[in-house]
Amino acid sequence: MSNKQAARALGISVRTVTVHVSNLLRKTGSASRTEAALWAVRHRLPARQG
């Protein structure tokens, strides 16, 4: 999902999504959203159901 799509789905600004994604990448040590998703799978985090 793009930042714009996520913002629209969550009812928040694109800038807020960008900040959250950046924080998530930093905290997981990931270089991309794909890497962060793999991190979540490895750590057995539940998937968000939309």
PDB file of all heavy atoms in Angstrom:
ATOM      1  N   MET A   1       0.847  -1.169   0.000  1.00  0.00           N
ATOM      2  CA  MET A   1       0.000   0.000   0.000  1.00  0.00           C
ATOM      3  C   MET A   1       0.899   1.240   0.000  1.00  0.00           C
ATOM      4  O   MET A   1       1.873   1.299   0.742  1.00  0.00           O
ATOM      5  CB  MET A   1      -0.876  -0.057   1.268  1.00  0.00           C
ATOM      6  CG  MET A   1      -1.931   0.992   1.346  1.00  0.00           C
ATOM      7  SD  MET A   1      -2.969   0.862   2.827  1.00  0.00           S
ATOM      8  CE  MET A   1      -4.006  -0.514   2.413  1.00  0.00           C
ATOM      9  N   SER A   2       0.558   2.182  -0.803  1.00  0.00           N
ATOM     10  CA  SER A   2       1.338   3.424  -0.842  1.00  0.00           C
ATOM     11  C   SER A   2       1.020   4.281   0.384  1.00  0.00           C
ATOM     12  O   SER A   2       0.022   4.048   1.082  1.00  0.00           O
ATOM     13  CB  SER A   2       0.995   4.215  -2.107  1.00  0.00           C
ATOM     14  OG  SER A   2      -0.312   4.763  -1.999  1.00  0.00           O
ATOM     15  N   ASN A   3       1.853   5.278   0.638  1.00  0.00           N
ATOM     16  CA  ASN A   3       1.591   6.195   1.747  1.00  0.00           C
ATOM     17  C   ASN A   3       0.239   6.876   1.562  1.00  0.00           C
ATOM     18  O   ASN A   3      -0.519   7.040   2.519  1.00  0.00           O
ATOM     19  CB  ASN A   3       2.697   7.242   1.863  1.00  0.00           C
ATOM     20  CG  ASN A   3       3.984   6.670   2.424  1.00  0.00           C
ATOM     21  OD1 ASN A   3       4.044   5.514   2.840  1.00  0.00           O
ATOM     22  ND2 ASN A   3       5.012   7.467   2.440  1.00  0.00           N
ATOM     23  N   LYS A   4      -0.055   7.256   0.328  1.00  0.00           N
ATOM     24  CA  LYS A   4      -1.320   7.933   0.035  1.00  0.00           C
ATOM     25  C   LYS A   4      -2.506   7.007   0.316  1.00  0.00           C
ATOM     26  O   LYS A   4      -3.506   7.423   0.911  1.00  0.00           O
ATOM     27  CB  LYS A   4      -1.333   8.403  -1.418  1.00  0.00           C
ATOM     28  CG  LYS A   4      -2.523   9.241  -1.782  1.00  0.00           C
ATOM     29  CD  LYS A   4      -2.389   9.761  -3.208  1.00  0.00           C
ATOM     30  CE  LYS A   4      -3.563  10.625  -3.604  1.00  0.00           C
ATOM     31  NZ  LYS A   4      -3.430  11.135  -4.965  1.00  0.00           N
ATOM     32  N   GLN A   5      -2.395   5.758  -0.103  1.00  0.00           N
ATOM     33  CA  GLN A   5      -3.469   4.793   0.133  1.00  0.00           C
ATOM     34  C   GLN A   5      -3.650   4.534   1.629  1.00  0.00           C
ATOM     35  O   GLN A   5      -4.775   4.453   2.117  1.00  0.00           O
ATOM     36  CB  GLN A   5      -3.169   3.478  -0.582  1.00  0.00           C
ATOM     37  CG  GLN A   5      -3.248   3.554  -2.077  1.00  0.00           C
ATOM     38  CD  GLN A   5      -2.695   2.305  -2.744  1.00  0.00           C
ATOM     39  OE1 GLN A   5      -1.692   1.748  -2.304  1.00  0.00           O
ATOM     40  NE2 GLN A   5      -3.337   1.893  -3.825  1.00  0.00           N
ATOM     41  N   ALA A   6      -2.546   4.372   2.349  1.00  0.00           N
ATOM     42  CA  ALA A   6      -2.621   4.132   3.792  1.00  0.00           C
ATOM     43  C   ALA A   6      -3.240   5.326   4.504  1.00  0.00           C
ATOM     44  O   ALA A   6      -4.081   5.158   5.398  1.00  0.00           O
ATOM     45  CB  ALA A   6      -1.229   3.842   4.348  1.00  0.00           C
ATOM     46  N   ALA A   7      -2.846   6.527   4.115  1.00  0.00           N
ATOM     47  CA  ALA A   7      -3.394   7.739   4.725  1.00  0.00           C
ATOM     48  C   ALA A   7      -4.899   7.799   4.520  1.00  0.00           C
ATOM     49  O   ALA A   7      -5.653   8.093   5.459  1.00  0.00           O
ATOM     50  CB  ALA A   7      -2.722   8.975   4.135  1.00  0.00           C
ATOM     51  N   ARG A   8      -5.325   7.525   3.302  1.00  0.00           N
ATOM     52  CA  ARG A   8      -6.754   7.557   2.994  1.00  0.00           C
ATOM     53  C   ARG A   8      -7.497   6.500   3.809  1.00  0.00           C
ATOM     54  O   ARG A   8      -8.553   6.782   4.392  1.00  0.00           O
ATOM     55  CB  ARG A   8      -6.966   7.335   1.500  1.00  0.00           C
ATOM     56  CG  ARG A   8      -8.378   7.642   1.059  1.00  0.00           C
ATOM     57  CD  ARG A   8      -8.542   7.619  -0.444  1.00  0.00           C
ATOM     58  NE  ARG A   8      -7.745   8.698  -1.052  1.00  0.00           N
ATOM     59  CZ  ARG A   8      -7.120   8.591  -2.205  1.00  0.00           C
ATOM     60  NH1 ARG A   8      -7.172   7.476  -2.891  1.00  0.00           N
ATOM     61  NH2 ARG A   8      -6.444   9.607  -2.694  1.00  0.00           N
ATOM     62  N   ALA A   9      -6.964   5.288   3.886  1.00  0.00           N
ATOM     63  CA  ALA A   9      -7.616   4.195   4.614  1.00  0.00           C
ATOM     64  C   ALA A   9      -7.692   4.474   6.121  1.00  0.00           C
ATOM     65  O   ALA A   9      -8.661   4.078   6.780  1.00  0.00           O
ATOM     66  CB  ALA A   9      -6.861   2.889   4.366  1.00  0.00           C
ATOM     67  N   LEU A  10      -6.679   5.146   6.653  1.00  0.00           N
ATOM     68  CA  LEU A  10      -6.629   5.415   8.091  1.00  0.00           C
ATOM     69  C   LEU A  10      -7.200   6.773   8.475  1.00  0.00           C
ATOM     70  O   LEU A  10      -7.340   7.065   9.668  1.00  0.00           O
ATOM     71  CB  LEU A  10      -5.175   5.318   8.574  1.00  0.00           C
ATOM     72  CG  LEU A  10      -4.532   3.939   8.447  1.00  0.00           C
ATOM     73  CD1 LEU A  10      -3.038   4.023   8.731  1.00  0.00           C
ATOM     74  CD2 LEU A  10      -5.217   2.949   9.390  1.00  0.00           C
ATOM     75  N   GLY A  11      -7.472   7.602   7.495  1.00  0.00           N
ATOM     76  CA  GLY A  11      -8.005   8.927   7.773  1.00  0.00           C
ATOM     77  C   GLY A  11      -6.988   9.855   8.413  1.00  0.00           C
ATOM     78  O   GLY A  11      -7.327  10.669   9.271  1.00  0.00           O
ATOM     79  N   ILE A  12      -5.722   9.705   8.004  1.00  0.00           N
ATOM     80  CA  ILE A  12      -4.642  10.551   8.507  1.00  0.00           C
ATOM     81  C   ILE A  12      -3.893  11.159   7.321  1.00  0.00           C
ATOM     82  O   ILE A  12      -4.141  10.788   6.174  1.00  0.00           O
ATOM     83  CB  ILE A  12      -3.667   9.777   9.431  1.00  0.00           C
ATOM     84  CG1 ILE A  12      -3.030   8.593   8.689  1.00  0.00           C
ATOM     85  CG2 ILE A  12      -4.401   9.292  10.681  1.00  0.00           C
ATOM     86  CD1 ILE A  12      -2.004   7.809   9.513  1.00  0.00           C
ATOM     87  N   SER A  13      -2.971  12.067   7.604  1.00  0.00           N
ATOM     88  CA  SER A  13      -2.249  12.716   6.507  1.00  0.00           C
ATOM     89  C   SER A  13      -1.151  11.809   5.957  1.00  0.00           C
ATOM     90  O   SER A  13      -0.659  10.907   6.644  1.00  0.00           O
ATOM     91  CB  SER A  13      -1.626  14.029   6.981  1.00  0.00           C
ATOM     92  OG  SER A  13      -0.510  13.784   7.814  1.00  0.00           O
ATOM     93  N   VAL A  14      -0.784  12.064   4.718  1.00  0.00           N
ATOM     94  CA  VAL A  14       0.317  11.333   4.085  1.00  0.00           C
ATOM     95  C   VAL A  14       1.592  11.548   4.895  1.00  0.00           C
ATOM     96  O   VAL A  14       2.380  10.612   5.086  1.00  0.00           O
ATOM     97  CB  VAL A  14       0.504  11.774   2.622  1.00  0.00           C
ATOM     98  CG1 VAL A  14       1.732  11.128   2.003  1.00  0.00           C
ATOM     99  CG2 VAL A  14      -0.734  11.425   1.797  1.00  0.00           C
ATOM    100  N   ARG A  15       1.809  12.769   5.390  1.00  0.00           N
ATOM    101  CA  ARG A  15       3.006  13.065   6.192  1.00  0.00           C
ATOM    102  C   ARG A  15       3.049  12.202   7.450  1.00  0.00           C
ATOM    103  O   ARG A  15       4.103  11.692   7.823  1.00  0.00           O
ATOM    104  CB  ARG A  15       3.018  14.555   6.557  1.00  0.00           C
ATOM    105  CG  ARG A  15       4.148  14.949   7.456  1.00  0.00           C
ATOM    106  CD  ARG A  15       5.482  14.903   6.728  1.00  0.00           C
ATOM    107  NE  ARG A  15       6.531  15.283   7.656  1.00  0.00           N
ATOM    108  CZ  ARG A  15       7.703  14.698   7.744  1.00  0.00           C
ATOM    109  NH1 ARG A  15       8.033  13.723   6.922  1.00  0.00           N
ATOM    110  NH2 ARG A  15       8.582  15.101   8.609  1.00  0.00           N
ATOM    111  N   THR A  16       1.900  12.010   8.104  1.00  0.00           N
ATOM    112  CA  THR A  16       1.847  11.167   9.301  1.00  0.00           C
ATOM    113  C   THR A  16       2.213   9.727   8.964  1.00  0.00           C
ATOM    114  O   THR A  16       2.977   9.084   9.690  1.00  0.00           O
ATOM    115  CB  THR A  16       0.454  11.244   9.954  1.00  0.00           C
ATOM    116  OG1 THR A  16       0.196  12.603  10.316  1.00  0.00           O
ATOM    117  CG2 THR A  16       0.360  10.372  11.195  1.00  0.00           C
ATOM    118  N   VAL A  17       1.701   9.228   7.852  1.00  0.00           N
ATOM    119  CA  VAL A  17       2.044   7.872   7.419  1.00  0.00           C
ATOM    120  C   VAL A  17       3.547   7.784   7.167  1.00  0.00           C
ATOM    121  O   VAL A  17       4.202   6.834   7.612  1.00  0.00           O
ATOM    122  CB  VAL A  17       1.267   7.461   6.150  1.00  0.00           C
ATOM    123  CG1 VAL A  17       1.770   6.134   5.603  1.00  0.00           C
ATOM    124  CG2 VAL A  17      -0.218   7.396   6.435  1.00  0.00           C
ATOM    125  N   THR A  18       4.108   8.771   6.488  1.00  0.00           N
ATOM    126  CA  THR A  18       5.540   8.785   6.181  1.00  0.00           C
ATOM    127  C   THR A  18       6.369   8.722   7.461  1.00  0.00           C
ATOM    128  O   THR A  18       7.337   7.959   7.554  1.00  0.00           O
ATOM    129  CB  THR A  18       5.901  10.050   5.376  1.00  0.00           C
ATOM    130  OG1 THR A  18       5.110  10.058   4.183  1.00  0.00           O
ATOM    131  CG2 THR A  18       7.367  10.086   5.010  1.00  0.00           C
ATOM    132  N   VAL A  19       5.973   9.501   8.454  1.00  0.00           N
ATOM    133  CA  VAL A  19       6.691   9.503   9.739  1.00  0.00           C
ATOM    134  C   VAL A  19       6.584   8.132  10.406  1.00  0.00           C
ATOM    135  O   VAL A  19       7.583   7.591  10.891  1.00  0.00           O
ATOM    136  CB  VAL A  19       6.164  10.624  10.660  1.00  0.00           C
ATOM    137  CG1 VAL A  19       6.704  10.471  12.070  1.00  0.00           C
ATOM    138  CG2 VAL A  19       6.525  11.986  10.099  1.00  0.00           C
ATOM    139  N   HIS A  20       5.391   7.557  10.424  1.00  0.00           N
ATOM    140  CA  HIS A  20       5.205   6.245  11.052  1.00  0.00           C
ATOM    141  C   HIS A  20       6.025   5.162  10.342  1.00  0.00           C
ATOM    142  O   HIS A  20       6.662   4.323  10.992  1.00  0.00           O
ATOM    143  CB  HIS A  20       3.732   5.853  11.081  1.00  0.00           C
ATOM    144  CG  HIS A  20       2.927   6.572  12.112  1.00  0.00           C
ATOM    145  ND1 HIS A  20       3.280   6.659  13.437  1.00  0.00           N
ATOM    146  CD2 HIS A  20       1.757   7.250  11.998  1.00  0.00           C
ATOM    147  CE1 HIS A  20       2.374   7.351  14.105  1.00  0.00           C
ATOM    148  NE2 HIS A  20       1.440   7.734  13.242  1.00  0.00           N
ATOM    149  N   VAL A  21       6.010   5.182   9.022  1.00  0.00           N
ATOM    150  CA  VAL A  21       6.786   4.194   8.259  1.00  0.00           C
ATOM    151  C   VAL A  21       8.279   4.370   8.543  1.00  0.00           C
ATOM    152  O   VAL A  21       8.993   3.388   8.780  1.00  0.00           O
ATOM    153  CB  VAL A  21       6.489   4.273   6.747  1.00  0.00           C
ATOM    154  CG1 VAL A  21       7.469   3.422   5.944  1.00  0.00           C
ATOM    155  CG2 VAL A  21       5.059   3.847   6.456  1.00  0.00           C
ATOM    156  N   SER A  22       8.738   5.603   8.567  1.00  0.00           N
ATOM    157  CA  SER A  22      10.152   5.869   8.860  1.00  0.00           C
ATOM    158  C   SER A  22      10.532   5.352  10.241  1.00  0.00           C
ATOM    159  O   SER A  22      11.588   4.725  10.423  1.00  0.00           O
ATOM    160  CB  SER A  22      10.452   7.363   8.774  1.00  0.00           C
ATOM    161  OG  SER A  22      10.292   7.815   7.461  1.00  0.00           O
ATOM    162  N   ASN A  23       9.680   5.610  11.224  1.00  0.00           N
ATOM    163  CA  ASN A  23       9.941   5.118  12.579  1.00  0.00           C
ATOM    164  C   ASN A  23       9.963   3.596  12.629  1.00  0.00           C
ATOM    165  O   ASN A  23      10.821   2.999  13.284  1.00  0.00           O
ATOM    166  CB  ASN A  23       8.900   5.658  13.561  1.00  0.00           C
ATOM    167  CG  ASN A  23       9.066   7.129  13.847  1.00  0.00           C
ATOM    168  OD1 ASN A  23      10.152   7.692  13.689  1.00  0.00           O
ATOM    169  ND2 ASN A  23       7.988   7.781  14.255  1.00  0.00           N
ATOM    170  N   LEU A  24       9.037   2.967  11.926  1.00  0.00           N
ATOM    171  CA  LEU A  24       8.980   1.509  11.889  1.00  0.00           C
ATOM    172  C   LEU A  24      10.251   0.928  11.266  1.00  0.00           C
ATOM    173  O   LEU A  24      10.830  -0.023  11.797  1.00  0.00           O
ATOM    174  CB  LEU A  24       7.749   1.066  11.091  1.00  0.00           C
ATOM    175  CG  LEU A  24       7.567  -0.429  10.988  1.00  0.00           C
ATOM    176  CD1 LEU A  24       6.162  -0.806  11.437  1.00  0.00           C
ATOM    177  CD2 LEU A  24       7.807  -0.893   9.577  1.00  0.00           C
ATOM    178  N   LEU A  25      10.696   1.516  10.170  1.00  0.00           N
ATOM    179  CA  LEU A  25      11.913   1.034   9.511  1.00  0.00           C
ATOM    180  C   LEU A  25      13.122   1.206  10.430  1.00  0.00           C
ATOM    181  O   LEU A  25      13.950   0.299  10.554  1.00  0.00           O
ATOM    182  CB  LEU A  25      12.134   1.772   8.190  1.00  0.00           C
ATOM    183  CG  LEU A  25      11.089   1.542   7.101  1.00  0.00           C
ATOM    184  CD1 LEU A  25      11.392   2.407   5.887  1.00  0.00           C
ATOM    185  CD2 LEU A  25      10.975   0.083   6.717  1.00  0.00           C
ATOM    186  N   ARG A  26      13.197   2.345  11.110  1.00  0.00           N
ATOM    187  CA  ARG A  26      14.322   2.599  12.021  1.00  0.00           C
ATOM    188  C   ARG A  26      14.305   1.612  13.183  1.00  0.00           C
ATOM    189  O   ARG A  26      15.330   1.013  13.522  1.00  0.00           O
ATOM    190  CB  ARG A  26      14.244   4.039  12.543  1.00  0.00           C
ATOM    191  CG  ARG A  26      15.358   4.406  13.506  1.00  0.00           C
ATOM    192  CD  ARG A  26      15.255   5.856  13.990  1.00  0.00           C
ATOM    193  NE  ARG A  26      13.922   6.264  14.390  1.00  0.00           N
ATOM    194  CZ  ARG A  26      13.354   5.979  15.572  1.00  0.00           C
ATOM    195  NH1 ARG A  26      14.011   5.281  16.463  1.00  0.00           N
ATOM    196  NH2 ARG A  26      12.131   6.401  15.844  1.00  0.00           N
ATOM    197  N   LYS A  27      13.157   1.404  13.796  1.00  0.00           N
ATOM    198  CA  LYS A  27      13.053   0.538  14.973  1.00  0.00           C
ATOM    199  C   LYS A  27      13.302  -0.933  14.649  1.00  0.00           C
ATOM    200  O   LYS A  27      13.775  -1.681  15.507  1.00  0.00           O
ATOM    201  CB  LYS A  27      11.699   0.707  15.632  1.00  0.00           C
ATOM    202  CG  LYS A  27      11.568   2.045  16.326  1.00  0.00           C
ATOM    203  CD  LYS A  27      10.199   2.224  16.956  1.00  0.00           C
ATOM    204  CE  LYS A  27      10.120   3.567  17.640  1.00  0.00           C
ATOM    205  NZ  LYS A  27       8.827   3.749  18.332  1.00  0.00           N
ATOM    206  N   THR A  28      12.977  -1.353  13.432  1.00  0.00           N
ATOM    207  CA  THR A  28      13.195  -2.751  13.050  1.00  0.00           C
ATOM    208  C   THR A  28      14.550  -2.950  12.372  1.00  0.00           C
ATOM    209  O   THR A  28      14.944  -4.087  12.122  1.00  0.00           O
ATOM    210  CB  THR A  28      12.088  -3.256  12.101  1.00  0.00           C
ATOM    211  OG1 THR A  28      12.093  -2.474  10.910  1.00  0.00           O
ATOM    212  CG2 THR A  28      10.727  -3.221  12.762  1.00  0.00           C
ATOM    213  N   GLY A  29      15.222  -1.848  12.059  1.00  0.00           N
ATOM    214  CA  GLY A  29      16.498  -1.947  11.349  1.00  0.00           C
ATOM    215  C   GLY A  29      16.316  -2.365   9.906  1.00  0.00           C
ATOM    216  O   GLY A  29      17.236  -2.907   9.287  1.00  0.00           O
ATOM    217  N   SER A  30      15.141  -2.113   9.366  1.00  0.00           N
ATOM    218  CA  SER A  30      14.823  -2.521   8.001  1.00  0.00           C
ATOM    219  C   SER A  30      15.132  -1.402   7.010  1.00  0.00           C
ATOM    220  O   SER A  30      15.036  -0.230   7.341  1.00  0.00           O
ATOM    221  CB  SER A  30      13.334  -2.876   7.892  1.00  0.00           C
ATOM    222  OG  SER A  30      13.001  -3.910   8.796  1.00  0.00           O
ATOM    223  N   ALA A  31      15.464  -1.802   5.796  1.00  0.00           N
ATOM    224  CA  ALA A  31      15.770  -0.842   4.734  1.00  0.00           C
ATOM    225  C   ALA A  31      14.575  -0.594   3.822  1.00  0.00           C
ATOM    226  O   ALA A  31      14.598   0.316   3.017  1.00  0.00           O
ATOM    227  CB  ALA A  31      16.953  -1.337   3.904  1.00  0.00           C
ATOM    228  N   SER A  32      13.524  -1.405   3.964  1.00  0.00           N
ATOM    229  CA  SER A  32      12.354  -1.261   3.088  1.00  0.00           C
ATOM    230  C   SER A  32      11.124  -1.815   3.799  1.00  0.00           C
ATOM    231  O   SER A  32      11.232  -2.512   4.816  1.00  0.00           O
ATOM    232  CB  SER A  32      12.561  -2.041   1.791  1.00  0.00           C
ATOM    233  OG  SER A  32      12.601  -3.432   2.065  1.00  0.00           O
ATOM    234  N   ARG A  33       9.975  -1.525   3.224  1.00  0.00           N
ATOM    235  CA  ARG A  33       8.730  -2.078   3.780  1.00  0.00           C
ATOM    236  C   ARG A  33       8.721  -3.603   3.689  1.00  0.00           C
ATOM    237  O   ARG A  33       8.199  -4.279   4.571  1.00  0.00           O
ATOM    238  CB  ARG A  33       7.530  -1.522   3.013  1.00  0.00           C
ATOM    239  CG  ARG A  33       7.285  -0.071   3.256  1.00  0.00           C
ATOM    240  CD  ARG A  33       6.161   0.420   2.349  1.00  0.00           C
ATOM    241  NE  ARG A  33       6.076   1.845   2.407  1.00  0.00           N
ATOM    242  CZ  ARG A  33       4.951   2.517   2.618  1.00  0.00           C
ATOM    243  NH1 ARG A  33       3.825   1.876   2.742  1.00  0.00           N
ATOM    244  NH2 ARG A  33       4.965   3.818   2.669  1.00  0.00           N
ATOM    245  N   THR A  34       9.284  -4.123   2.620  1.00  0.00           N
ATOM    246  CA  THR A  34       9.341  -5.577   2.456  1.00  0.00           C
ATOM    247  C   THR A  34      10.181  -6.196   3.555  1.00  0.00           C
ATOM    248  O   THR A  34       9.787  -7.202   4.166  1.00  0.00           O
ATOM    249  CB  THR A  34       9.916  -5.940   1.071  1.00  0.00           C
ATOM    250  OG1 THR A  34       9.085  -5.359   0.063  1.00  0.00           O
ATOM    251  CG2 THR A  34       9.995  -7.448   0.882  1.00  0.00           C
ATOM    252  N   GLU A  35      11.327  -5.595   3.837  1.00  0.00           N
ATOM    253  CA  GLU A  35      12.181  -6.082   4.918  1.00  0.00           C
ATOM    254  C   GLU A  35      11.456  -5.999   6.259  1.00  0.00           C
ATOM    255  O   GLU A  35      11.574  -6.896   7.091  1.00  0.00           O
ATOM    256  CB  GLU A  35      13.463  -5.238   4.978  1.00  0.00           C
ATOM    257  CG  GLU A  35      14.721  -6.063   4.990  1.00  0.00           C
ATOM    258  CD  GLU A  35      15.955  -5.186   5.012  1.00  0.00           C
ATOM    259  OE1 GLU A  35      16.345  -4.743   6.107  1.00  0.00           O
ATOM    260  OE2 GLU A  35      16.524  -4.947   3.938  1.00  0.00           O
ATOM    261  N   ALA A  36      10.712  -4.926   6.481  1.00  0.00           N
ATOM    262  CA  ALA A  36       9.950  -4.771   7.724  1.00  0.00           C
ATOM    263  C   ALA A  36       8.866  -5.846   7.834  1.00  0.00           C
ATOM    264  O   ALA A  36       8.617  -6.378   8.913  1.00  0.00           O
ATOM    265  CB  ALA A  36       9.337  -3.381   7.803  1.00  0.00           C
ATOM    266  N   ALA A  37       8.234  -6.178   6.709  1.00  0.00           N
ATOM    267  CA  ALA A  37       7.220  -7.237   6.714  1.00  0.00           C
ATOM    268  C   ALA A  37       7.853  -8.578   7.059  1.00  0.00           C
ATOM    269  O   ALA A  37       7.292  -9.366   7.829  1.00  0.00           O
ATOM    270  CB  ALA A  37       6.523  -7.309   5.359  1.00  0.00           C
ATOM    271  N   LEU A  38       9.038  -8.837   6.516  1.00  0.00           N
ATOM    272  CA  LEU A  38       9.741 -10.076   6.848  1.00  0.00           C
ATOM    273  C   LEU A  38      10.130 -10.096   8.324  1.00  0.00           C
ATOM    274  O   LEU A  38      10.050 -11.131   8.988  1.00  0.00           O
ATOM    275  CB  LEU A  38      10.988 -10.236   5.969  1.00  0.00           C
ATOM    276  CG  LEU A  38      10.702 -10.536   4.508  1.00  0.00           C
ATOM    277  CD1 LEU A  38      11.989 -10.467   3.686  1.00  0.00           C
ATOM    278  CD2 LEU A  38      10.041 -11.885   4.354  1.00  0.00           C
ATOM    279  N   TRP A  39      10.539  -8.946   8.854  1.00  0.00           N
ATOM    280  CA  TRP A  39      10.871  -8.825  10.277  1.00  0.00           C
ATOM    281  C   TRP A  39       9.648  -9.210  11.119  1.00  0.00           C
ATOM    282  O   TRP A  39       9.755  -9.960  12.082  1.00  0.00           O
ATOM    283  CB  TRP A  39      11.318  -7.397  10.593  1.00  0.00           C
ATOM    284  CG  TRP A  39      11.760  -7.188  12.000  1.00  0.00           C
ATOM    285  CD1 TRP A  39      13.036  -7.230  12.464  1.00  0.00           C
ATOM    286  CD2 TRP A  39      10.933  -6.891  13.138  1.00  0.00           C
ATOM    287  NE1 TRP A  39      13.050  -6.981  13.817  1.00  0.00           N
ATOM    288  CE2 TRP A  39      11.774  -6.770  14.254  1.00  0.00           C
ATOM    289  CE3 TRP A  39       9.568  -6.712  13.311  1.00  0.00           C
ATOM    290  CZ2 TRP A  39      11.285  -6.490  15.528  1.00  0.00           C
ATOM    291  CZ3 TRP A  39       9.077  -6.443  14.573  1.00  0.00           C
ATOM    292  CH2 TRP A  39       9.933  -6.332  15.659  1.00  0.00           C
ATOM    293  N   ALA A  40       8.472  -8.702  10.725  1.00  0.00           N
ATOM    294  CA  ALA A  40       7.235  -8.990  11.460  1.00  0.00           C
ATOM    295  C   ALA A  40       6.910 -10.481  11.430  1.00  0.00           C
ATOM    296  O   ALA A  40       6.523 -11.061  12.454  1.00  0.00           O
ATOM    297  CB  ALA A  40       6.082  -8.186  10.871  1.00  0.00           C
ATOM    298  N   VAL A  41       7.107 -11.125  10.273  1.00  0.00           N
ATOM    299  CA  VAL A  41       6.849 -12.560  10.160  1.00  0.00           C
ATOM    300  C   VAL A  41       7.815 -13.339  11.046  1.00  0.00           C
ATOM    301  O   VAL A  41       7.415 -14.246  11.783  1.00  0.00           O
ATOM    302  CB  VAL A  41       6.952 -13.022   8.687  1.00  0.00           C
ATOM    303  CG1 VAL A  41       6.952 -14.533   8.583  1.00  0.00           C
ATOM    304  CG2 VAL A  41       5.821 -12.417   7.866  1.00  0.00           C
ATOM    305  N   ARG A  42       9.085 -12.973  10.996  1.00  0.00           N
ATOM    306  CA  ARG A  42      10.095 -13.659  11.816  1.00  0.00           C
ATOM    307  C   ARG A  42       9.811 -13.519  13.308  1.00  0.00           C
ATOM    308  O   ARG A  42      10.111 -14.414  14.087  1.00  0.00           O
ATOM    309  CB  ARG A  42      11.485 -13.118  11.517  1.00  0.00           C
ATOM    310  CG  ARG A  42      12.027 -13.553  10.195  1.00  0.00           C
ATOM    311  CD  ARG A  42      13.499 -13.159  10.058  1.00  0.00           C
ATOM    312  NE  ARG A  42      13.841 -13.129   8.664  1.00  0.00           N
ATOM    313  CZ  ARG A  42      14.125 -12.034   7.967  1.00  0.00           C
ATOM    314  NH1 ARG A  42      14.163 -10.854   8.554  1.00  0.00           N
ATOM    315  NH2 ARG A  42      14.395 -12.104   6.691  1.00  0.00           N
ATOM    316  N   HIS A  43       9.235 -12.392  13.691  1.00  0.00           N
ATOM    317  CA  HIS A  43       8.934 -12.140  15.099  1.00  0.00           C
ATOM    318  C   HIS A  43       7.488 -12.493  15.448  1.00  0.00           C
ATOM    319  O   HIS A  43       7.004 -12.167  16.526  1.00  0.00           O
ATOM    320  CB  HIS A  43       9.246 -10.679  15.440  1.00  0.00           C
ATOM    321  CG  HIS A  43      10.715 -10.404  15.447  1.00  0.00           C
ATOM    322  ND1 HIS A  43      11.413 -10.102  14.304  1.00  0.00           N
ATOM    323  CD2 HIS A  43      11.613 -10.411  16.452  1.00  0.00           C
ATOM    324  CE1 HIS A  43      12.687  -9.940  14.602  1.00  0.00           C
ATOM    325  NE2 HIS A  43      12.837 -10.118  15.893  1.00  0.00           N
ATOM    326  N   ARG A  44       6.840 -13.148  14.508  1.00  0.00           N
ATOM    327  CA  ARG A  44       5.473 -13.679  14.681  1.00  0.00           C
ATOM    328  C   ARG A  44       4.458 -12.624  15.101  1.00  0.00           C
ATOM    329  O   ARG A  44       3.591 -12.878  15.923  1.00  0.00           O
ATOM    330  CB  ARG A  44       5.478 -14.823  15.684  1.00  0.00           C
ATOM    331  CG  ARG A  44       6.350 -15.974  15.241  1.00  0.00           C
ATOM    332  CD  ARG A  44       6.412 -17.061  16.291  1.00  0.00           C
ATOM    333  NE  ARG A  44       7.445 -18.002  15.976  1.00  0.00           N
ATOM    334  CZ  ARG A  44       7.230 -19.210  15.496  1.00  0.00           C
ATOM    335  NH1 ARG A  44       6.007 -19.629  15.287  1.00  0.00           N
ATOM    336  NH2 ARG A  44       8.222 -20.015  15.238  1.00  0.00           N
ATOM    337  N   LEU A  45       4.560 -11.444  14.511  1.00  0.00           N
ATOM    338  CA  LEU A  45       3.573 -10.398  14.771  1.00  0.00           C
ATOM    339  C   LEU A  45       2.320 -10.709  13.963  1.00  0.00           C
ATOM    340  O   LEU A  45       2.414 -11.141  12.808  1.00  0.00           O
ATOM    341  CB  LEU A  45       4.120  -9.015  14.395  1.00  0.00           C
ATOM    342  CG  LEU A  45       5.315  -8.537  15.205  1.00  0.00           C
ATOM    343  CD1 LEU A  45       5.711  -7.140  14.768  1.00  0.00           C
ATOM    344  CD2 LEU A  45       5.020  -8.536  16.685  1.00  0.00           C
ATOM    345  N   PRO A  46       1.157 -10.494  14.537  1.00  0.00           N
ATOM    346  CA  PRO A  46      -0.076 -10.779  13.786  1.00  0.00           C
ATOM    347  C   PRO A  46      -0.271  -9.783  12.642  1.00  0.00           C
ATOM    348  O   PRO A  46       0.101  -8.617  12.753  1.00  0.00           O
ATOM    349  CB  PRO A  46      -1.171 -10.620  14.822  1.00  0.00           C
ATOM    350  CG  PRO A  46      -0.586  -9.747  15.871  1.00  0.00           C
ATOM    351  CD  PRO A  46       0.901  -9.998  15.870  1.00  0.00           C
ATOM    352  N   ALA A  47      -0.836 -10.278  11.570  1.00  0.00           N
ATOM    353  CA  ALA A  47      -1.150  -9.415  10.419  1.00  0.00           C
ATOM    354  C   ALA A  47      -2.381  -8.595  10.739  1.00  0.00           C
ATOM    355  O   ALA A  47      -3.296  -9.067  11.406  1.00  0.00           O
ATOM    356  CB  ALA A  47      -1.398 -10.269   9.178  1.00  0.00           C
ATOM    357  N   ARG A  48      -2.401  -7.363  10.268  1.00  0.00           N
ATOM    358  CA  ARG A  48      -3.585  -6.495  10.469  1.00  0.00           C
ATOM    359  C   ARG A  48      -4.636  -6.911   9.456  1.00  0.00           C
ATOM    360  O   ARG A  48      -4.363  -7.022   8.263  1.00  0.00           O
ATOM    361  CB  ARG A  48      -3.188  -5.043  10.258  1.00  0.00           C
ATOM    362  CG  ARG A  48      -4.357  -4.101  10.344  1.00  0.00           C
ATOM    363  CD  ARG A  48      -3.907  -2.680  10.429  1.00  0.00           C
ATOM    364  NE  ARG A  48      -4.897  -1.726  10.038  1.00  0.00           N
ATOM    365  CZ  ARG A  48      -5.998  -1.433  10.712  1.00  0.00           C
ATOM    366  NH1 ARG A  48      -6.256  -2.059  11.819  1.00  0.00           N
ATOM    367  NH2 ARG A  48      -6.831  -0.518  10.276  1.00  0.00           N
ATOM    368  N   GLN A  49      -5.810  -7.138   9.936  1.00  0.00           N
ATOM    369  CA  GLN A  49      -6.930  -7.504   9.065  1.00  0.00           C
ATOM    370  C   GLN A  49      -7.691  -6.239   8.699  1.00  0.00           C
ATOM    371  O   GLN A  49      -8.057  -5.470   9.559  1.00  0.00           O
ATOM    372  CB  GLN A  49      -7.854  -8.493   9.763  1.00  0.00           C
ATOM    373  CG  GLN A  49      -7.165  -9.782  10.164  1.00  0.00           C
ATOM    374  CD  GLN A  49      -6.623 -10.548   8.977  1.00  0.00           C
ATOM    375  OE1 GLN A  49      -7.307 -10.718   7.981  1.00  0.00           O
ATOM    376  NE2 GLN A  49      -5.399 -11.010   9.081  1.00  0.00           N
ATOM    377  N   GLY A  50      -7.870  -5.996   7.399  1.00  0.00           N
ATOM    378  CA  GLY A  50      -8.518  -4.771   6.973  1.00  0.00           C
ATOM    379  C   GLY A  50      -9.829  -5.007   6.433  1.00  0.00           C
ATOM    380  O   GLY A  50     -10.774  -4.497   6.261  1.00  0.00           O
TER     381      GLY A  50
END
